[in-house]
Amino acid sequence: MIPKGWDVKPLGELVTIRSGGTPSKSRPDYWGGSVNWFTAKDLKSLTLRESELKLSELGAQSSIVVEPGTILVLTRGMGLLNDVPMGICEQRSAFNQDVKALFAHAGVHARFLLYALANTKHRISNLITTAGHGTCRLETESLLEHSLLIPEPSEQAAIAGVLSIYDAVEERVEALLTAKRRSRQALAQRLLAGKARLPGFTRDWQPAELGALFKERREAGREDLPLLAITGDRGIVNREELAKRDTSCEDKRRYLRIAPGDIGYNTMRMWQGVCALSKLEGIVSPAYTICTPRRGVSAEFMVKLFQLPATIHLFHRHSQGLVDDTLNLKFKHFAKIKLAVPTEVKEQQAIAAILNDADREIALHRAELDALKRQKRGLMQQLLTGKVRVP
């Protein structure tokens, strides 16, 4: 049912559309200026402020430049596989040929239109086609036929005003989260390398082979235990919590037991730092290596040390294989790697505790941001369909 005072219109009646382009890369004088040049990788939020690459004024003259308030939509590329990236320019900008610019007609509020498009991404994604070589495309004709619910201009502006408040709060929380992550990264670099020492600890750190700090757990035949997965972002979780299709073998007799306090790592991806400390007991694929800390070793400290870029570089150097796709770090090679560690386990534990506090703070901000985004999505659904009207 169409709300009173609203209408259903195809996008083609609301906007004029234009393609972008790429100035000559052989002209250095076209690049490195102050004019944004947006590509797929820059379309990460609804408000477009900065692009990775920028044009000079001369380069802008040879490109398509749009004014603030222009909507950009990705219409070609692999970025369309899981999303329909779009945003509104905050300043004068250019864009490449994979992106289309939408110029709102008179009586159409550009930011309202952006929210309306974002709220119907699920329908727009159905318009995406795939070429024979796998490139995704959103054809201009199909996009212009996409229908939207449109209220009167004054209500468009009111709805955009409400949702803009959520955008502003969301951006502030995201900025805080980014700052906390950078601070935590800098703190980890100093504490885990011994460049900053905690009060009360003065003994020198000593290099030690990882084989002296860990032993390998090779317990198999525990099919009574739950199946776990080691992930790069969530740590070690029950396999059933993952949305991915279960590709594990039905015969679990060769699967390895992992216990609380163990560190598990992906033998084929340790050169990328894919490892985690387990708080669960279960079994994992034999594609993983399970390390049990020896006495006097804090696993919480060590797993954080393993995630430092310098340590990951060492894992890459010691991995065996001709190319990255075939690299593996079996325990016998892992065991020969030397790392400098505190000789006192209490210092290891104190460093881990500080970084754990920082991780918990980041997790709280992440949860706050996720809740804010869910609330905004729900409000968009209500406001942009006219189920809830702005007074």
Buried (B, 14 or more C-beta within 10 A) or exposed (E): EEBEEBEEEEBBEBBEBBBBEBBEEEEEEBBEBEBBBBBBEBBEBBBBEEBEBBBBEBBBEBBBBBEEBBBBBBBBBEBBEEEBBBBBBEBBBBBBEBBBBBBBEEEBBBBBBBBBBBBBEEEBBEBBEEEEEEEBBBEBEBBBEBEBBBBEEEBBBBBBEBBBEBBEBBBEBBEBBEEBBEEBEEBBBEBBBBEEBEEEBEEEBEEBEBBEBBBBBEBBEBEEBEBBBBBEEEBBBEBEEEEEEEEEEEEBEEBBBBBEBBBBBBBBBBBBBBBBBBEBBBBBBBEBBBBBBEEEBBBBBBBBBBBBEEBBEBBBEBBEEEEEEEBBBBBEBBBEBEBEBBEBBEBBEBBBBBBEEBBEBBEEBBEBBEEBBEEBEEBBEEBBBBEEBBE
